[in-house]
């Protein structure tokens, strides 16, 4: 179990050392597009308050691409998991620039107005 806990980080470049590590890694992922996108906007607003809306969107988009897009650093170790299905949904949204911008605009406005 100690190894499983050590191996669970999304940024790890190598696969967990055991099936237990893969299970812990999968359980630790919250890949629900609406939650992921909202948290990404919230993080940007709290950590980079000096950024304007355009800069926030650029940071939002870069983070999503770096972590969740094809080739991103997030790895799933159980291909048939629910996370795999939700990641595919999120990747589809990331590829749809117009829809991604629309979702960002809505989340950004809600967060700025406190309409959470």
WOWO-V681650 format. One line per field, one symbol per residue. psi: psi as a letter, one per 20 degrees, with the letter a starting at -180 (. if undefined). Layout:
psi: ???
This chain:
psi: hghgghiiphipiqqqirhghggggghipnnoghgggghggggghhiliiqrgghgggggggggghghrpiripppinhjrhhgghgggghgghingghgggggggggggghijm.
